[in-house]
């Protein structure tokens, strides 16, 4: 079971944000955003970069 399915099953919430224009963010900038959302009680942040129809992310294995 994926982390997203498990979270949903427990009544958790998954939200998405379109960060249009941020395709060139470095991994450091993404990590900084993860720390920023923690201030608002987010347990974490998953990210996906889509460039020329190619997905780049540590979570792509959860999608088909």
URLIN-V485418 format. One record per pair of residues at least 12 apart in sequence whose C-alpha atoms are under 6 Angstrom apart, sorted by the first residue. I is the first residue (numbers start at 1). GAP is how many residues later the second one is. Records with the same first field share a line. If there is no record, write none. Layout:
BEGIN
I = GAP  GAP
END
This chain:
BEGIN
none
END
